[in-house]
Structure formats: C-alpha cells, structure tokens
Amino acid sequence: MSSGLKCVGRGTIKIIEECKAVGLPTPVFTNEFSGLQVTFRGKKTSGKTSEKIIKLVGDNKKITIAELSKEIGVTARTIERNLKKLQDQKKITRVGGAKGGHWELS
C-alpha cells in the first residue's frame, strides 16, 4: 500500500483478499486530492493463455471460443486475440466456418 494511506478499513482488506483469491497482484492505494484511488493491475496472461488454448484444442478440436473462455477464465475477447496471434504464428488453423468448423494444430 502507498505510504500516504494512513487508515485501512475492512473494505480495503477485503479488496486485497479478493485480488489474491483470483490471482491478481495487490492493488495500489493512493491518497489523491479527490479521495482514495485504487489501481488494479492485471496479470499478464498472453503466454499462459496461448499455452492453455493449444492444450485445450489438442483435447477437443471443436472447442468454441466461449468454452475456451470459460475453461481458461478470461474473456472471449482475450481468447480471440490469442487465437489471432497463434494463427499468425502458424501454430493453429481454423478449418471451416464458425459453425461446424474445427481447429487444427500445426
């Protein structure tokens, strides 16, 4: 926590505990002119997400973006960005359309 923060209430402690519970770094608390500011920092997921996508596609070539999102615990948009990177790197290919298509690992 910021050294400028003098008072910590139960809400602040709960925020820290929840961040730890979901694997996020401890947020940064700063005392601003307008009041308390809380800055949440995300974890870098791109490399790990890509690895998980490859594993899940290897297990189920017809897995959907929604299923990948749920399994990995990130948004569908994050899955889409990682799939694009994997396709650009020629590590994965989409065969067929959104409905009825499947993924192939290169």
C-alpha positions in Angstrom: 0.0 0.0 0.0 1.0 3.6 -0.5 2.8 5.1 2.4 0.4 8.1 2.1 -2.5 5.9 3.2 -3.0 6.3 6.9 -6.2 4.4 7.6 -7.2 1.0 6.3 -10.7 -0.2 6.8 -12.3 -3.6 6.4 -13.3 -2.8 2.8 -9.7 -2.2 1.8 -8.7 -5.5 3.4 -11.5 -7.3 1.5 -10.3 -5.8 -1.8 -6.8 -7.1 -1.2 -8.1 -10.6 -0.2 -10.3 -10.9 -3.3 -7.4 -9.9 -5.6 -5.2 -12.6 -4.0 -8.1 -15.1 -4.3 -8.3 -14.7 -8.0 -4.5 -14.5 -8.6 -4.2 -10.7 -9.2 -1.5 -8.6 -7.7 -2.3 -6.4 -4.7 -3.9 -3.2 -5.9 -2.1 0.1 -5.4 -3.8 2.5 -3.0 -3.0 6.2 -3.2 -4.4 9.2 -1.5 -5.5 11.7 -4.1 -6.9 15.2 -3.7 -10.4 13.9 -4.5 -10.1 10.9 -2.2 -8.7 7.4 -2.2 -7.7 6.0 -5.6 -7.4 2.2 -6.1 -5.4 1.0 -9.1 -5.9 -2.7 -10.1 -3.2 -4.4 -12.0 -3.9 -7.4 -14.2 -1.8 -10.4 -14.6 0.0 -11.0 -17.9 -1.9 -13.9 -19.5 -0.9 -13.9 -23.1 1.8 -16.6 -23.0 -0.1 -18.8 -20.5 -3.4 -18.3 -22.3 -1.9 -19.4 -25.6 -0.4 -22.5 -24.0 -3.8 -23.4 -22.4 -5.6 -22.8 -25.8 -3.2 -25.2 -27.5 -3.7 -27.8 -24.9 -7.5 -27.5 -24.9 -7.6 -27.5 -28.7 -5.5 -30.6 -28.7 -8.0 -32.3 -26.4 -11.1 -31.0 -28.4 -10.7 -29.7 -31.9 -14.3 -28.5 -32.0 -14.0 -26.4 -28.8 -15.7 -23.0 -29.1 -14.3 -19.6 -28.1 -17.0 -19.5 -25.3 -15.8 -22.8 -24.0 -12.2 -21.7 -24.1 -13.1 -18.6 -22.3 -14.9 -20.5 -19.5 -12.1 -23.1 -19.2 -9.3 -20.6 -19.1 -11.1 -18.0 -17.1 -10.5 -15.0 -19.4 -12.9 -13.0 -21.6 -13.9 -14.2 -25.1 -12.1 -11.1 -26.5 -8.8 -12.3 -24.8 -9.3 -15.7 -26.4 -9.9 -14.1 -29.8 -6.7 -12.0 -29.6 -4.7 -15.1 -28.6 -6.2 -17.2 -31.3 -5.3 -14.5 -33.9 -1.7 -14.5 -32.6 -1.5 -18.3 -32.7 -2.9 -18.2 -36.3 -0.3 -15.5 -37.3 2.4 -17.7 -35.8 1.1 -20.6 -37.8 0.6 -22.7 -34.7 -3.2 -23.1 -35.1 -5.5 -23.1 -38.1 -9.3 -22.8 -38.4 -10.8 -25.3 -40.8 -14.4 -24.4 -41.8 -16.7 -21.8 -40.5 -17.8 -20.8 -37.1 -20.5 -23.4 -37.0 -19.3 -26.9 -37.9 -15.7 -26.0 -38.2 -12.8 -27.1 -36.1 -9.2 -26.2 -35.1 -6.1 -27.9 -36.2 -2.7 -27.6 -34.6 0.3 -27.0 -36.8 
